[in-house]
Amino acid sequence: MKIDRLLAITIYLLNHGKTSAQKLSQLFEVSVRTIVRDMDTLGQAGIPIVSSVGINGGYEILSTYVMEKQLLKDKEYSAIIIALKGFSSAYEDKRIEQIIEKMNSFADSGDTAVAIDLSVVHENQDLNDRIRILEKAISDKQIVGFEYTNSNNETKYREAEPVKVVYKWYNWYLIGYYEKYEDYCMFKLSRMEQLEITDKKNKREHDSTNISFPKESEAECVTIRLRCRKYLKSKCREYLNGKIVDTFENGDFEFEFTVPENETFWYGAVLSFGKDAKVTSPQFIRDKIIEQCMDIIHSY
């Protein structure tokens, strides 16, 4: 909308100073003529826009002009900016960048003590493309179709009513209503292929605010207990995101964590601890490890 663009332009000029019309047209994806008209509109609204010509020409706002701060304190604005920058490092979206620009104009400049960098999440361009497709499908309330490979390496075509895209357990997931189960399910984006928006509209309304993290369509979560040697405390906290539930006289401890049963990120971490970590419960996870270790021995 034009009003949103005018506000965003004002914020940008306050943050960056003199900027050419060409640069502004590229940033806001409009023509140079539209930018010129926007400058006139801002001037008529009482914002002191100054223009200059030549190689270093452009538009700027007089330094005496200050936008009024409202509602939040500087530290609160800074906290929001930290969160937004963390999000933008994981998912590229111009809207997020523009929001950060707006927030920067309300917060004091300078380094912050905390930063969030999720750029590793952003490295897979295919995942980012899938997120954009799903974001549009959610907005348009359209059913999506995709080839999905489950944890048993079975690939089938599925359709779901998309509700929300979330990042959890070190992966992106789609929460969608799955007709087959008549329930909400989680589908890992990295297991999707040939994702497309169908011509079918959602059959029901979804309130994403009341939907938490349903179980994956092919797996449930499981709570696991490990008995570990004392030197593994930091590694357990780092890789398994659980808690110490008991400590023994020699420093060894029991560690408890809850994870999706058929995921590999936690399973590989447990196996990497070797003989210094032993699953005490549940029994079927113990049996699974024993069976797999025997298979490895036989293969060698």
N, C-alpha and C positions, 0 to 999 in steps of 0.2 A: 504494500500500500504506500501511497505517496507520503502520508504523514510519518510512517515508520522510516521511510528513506530520508526524509528531511531531518528527523531526529538523529538518525545514524550519521548523516553527513555532518551535522553540528558537533556531535560527539567526536567524530574523526578529526575535524579541523581543530577542536580544542586540544586533542591529544597530540596531533602531528604538526600543527602550524600550517604554514603556506603550502598549498597543494594545487597542482595544475588541474584544469578541467578535464584533460585527457586521463589523468590518473584517477580522478574521481569517477569518471564514466566507466573505466575498467573495473574499479572496485565494486561499484553498485550496479554494473551490467545495464547501463542505460546510455543513450547517446549524449554527446557533448552538448547538443542543443538543449536537451532535457536538464542537464546540470546547470546551464546558464539560467534557465527558467527557475530552477530550484533556488539558485542564489538570489534571484529577484524576490522570490516568495519569502525567503528567510529575512531579507532586508526589510520587506514590508511588515514582517512580524515583529520587528524591533531588534533583531539580532544584528550587531554591527559588523557586517561583512565588508571586507576591504579587498578590492581587486587590483592587480598590477599586471602590466604587459611586459613582453620581452622574454629572453631565454629563461630567466629565473622567475617568470611571472606566475600568477596563480591567485587562488582565493585564500583568505585567512580571516580569523575573527580577532578583533581588537583584544589585546591582553587584559584590558580592564573589565571584560565581560566574564562573569563567573556564573555557572549554572548552580541553582540552589540545591543543596544537599537535603535529602529528606529521609526520615524514618530510621536509617541505620547509621551507626558510627563507623569511623574509618576502619577499625579492626574488623568489623563485621563485613564491610565491603571487601576488604582484603581476603577474608576467609572464603567468600563467595567466588572471588577471582581465582584463588588457588584451586577450588573444586572445578571451576569451569575450564581452567587450563589443563587440569588432569584429564577431564573428559575430552577436550579437543585433541590431546595427544593420542587418544585411543580411537577417535572417530572424527574424520574430517567433515566439517559442516560449516559453511560460511555464516550461518545464523549464529552459531556459537561464537565465532570470531567477532561478529558485530556486537553481541551481548558483552563480551569481554571489553571491547572498546568503550561501550557505554559505562560499564562498571569502573573502568580505569579513571574516568573523568570525575568520579565521586570519591575515589580513594586516594590517599597520599601516595606519591610515588616512592620508590625505594625497594631494596631487597627485602624479602620475607624470610622468616626462619624455616618455613616448611614449603616443600614443593612436591608435586605428584607427577611422576612421569610414567605414563602407560603406553609409550610409543611402541613397545614390543607388540602390543595388541594390534597396532595399526599397520604392521609390516605386511600382512597378507592382503593384497588388493582385492582378491576375489571375495574375501569376507566383507570388506567394506562395500563392495558392489551389492552383495546379498542384503546387507543391512539397509541400503538405500531402497532396494526393491521392496523389502518388507515394510519399511517406513511408509512408502507410498500406498501399499496394500492396506495397511492399518488405517491410514488416513481416509482412503476411499472405501473402506469396509468391503474389500474384495477378497474372495477365497484365493489362496495360493496353492500351487501344485509343485511337487518336486520328487525326484528320485532320492530315496533315503536308505542309507546303509546302517543297520543297527549294530549292536555290539557283537552279534553272532555272525557278522559279515553277510547278512541277508539283505538284499537290495530290493525294494518295492516302491512303486509309485504311491504317493500319499497326497491327500488334500486336507487342508486345515484352515480354519478361520483365524487369521493372525490377530493377536491381542497386544503383545508386548515383546520387545527384544531386550534381553538382559545379559549382563556379563557376570558370570558366577563360576566358581570352580575352575578358574583360569581359561574359560571358554565363553564364546557367545552362544546364547540359546534363544530360540523362538518359543514363547508361550503361546499356544494356539488351541482352539477347541477342535478336538478330533472326534468326528462323527462316529467312528467305529467304537470308541470307548464311551461315548456320550460324556466326555469329561475333558478337562484341560490337561494338556501334556506338554512336555519340554522336548524340543528337537534341537540337537546340536548343529549349528550352521556349517561347521567344517565337514559334516557328513551329508550335506545336501548337494545335489547336482541338478542341473537343468531347472533351476528355480524360476518360476514364472507366475505372473498374476493372471488368473483365469477370468472369464467373463461372468462368473457366478458371484452374486452378492451374498454377504453373510446372512444366515437365516435367523440370527438372534443378536440382541444387543449385549455387549460385554463391558463390564465396569472393571477396568484394569486396576483401579485403586484397591479393589477388594480381592485381587488375585495375587497370592504370594508366589511361592516356588513349588508348583506341583511336581509330582514324580515324573521322571522320564517315561516315555511310552514303553520302553523295553527294559527298564531297570528301576529298582527301588534303592533307597539309601540304606546304609548299614552302619551300625556303631561298632567300632573295633577297639579292642584293648591290646596293647603291646606291653610286654615286660622288657625293659631295655637296660643296657649298661649305662652308667652315669654320664659317660662322655657324650652320649647321644642327645642330651637335653636340648641343646641349641638346634640340632638338625631336625628333631621332631617338631619343635615349634616352627621352624622355618618351612619345612616341606609338608607337614600334615595338619597344621592349623587346628590343634586340639588343646588338651589341657592335661597336666599331671594330676592324677587322682590318688596316687599313693607313693610314698618314698620309703625305702628300706635302709637298714643301718649301714650297709656298705655303700650307699649312695645310688644304687640302682633304683629304678622307678617304674611305675605303671603309667602308661599314657593312653588317653581315650580320645577318639576322633570319629566324626560322622561324615561319610562320603557316599557318592553314588556307587553302588555295588560293582557295576561292570566297567567303571572307568579305570584307566591305566596309570594316571598321574600319581595316585597314592600307592598303587600296587608296586610300581617300579621303585618308588622310594623305600618302601618296606623291604623289598628284596635286596636293595643296595646296602642295607644295614647288615646283611649277612647273619652270622651266628650270634651277633650281639643284640639282636632284637627278636623276640618270639611272640607270635600272636597267642594270647591266652583265651580269647573268645572273639567271635563265635566259632563253633567247631567246624562249620562247613568252609570257612575261610582257611582254617588250619589244614583241612583235608585237601583243599585246592592247592595250597602251597606245597604240601608233601607230594601230591601227584605230579605237579609241574616240575618239581626238583628231580623226581625220579625219571621223568621223561628226558630232562636235560642230561642227566647222568648217562642214560642209555644211548642218547644221540652222540655222545662223545666216546 
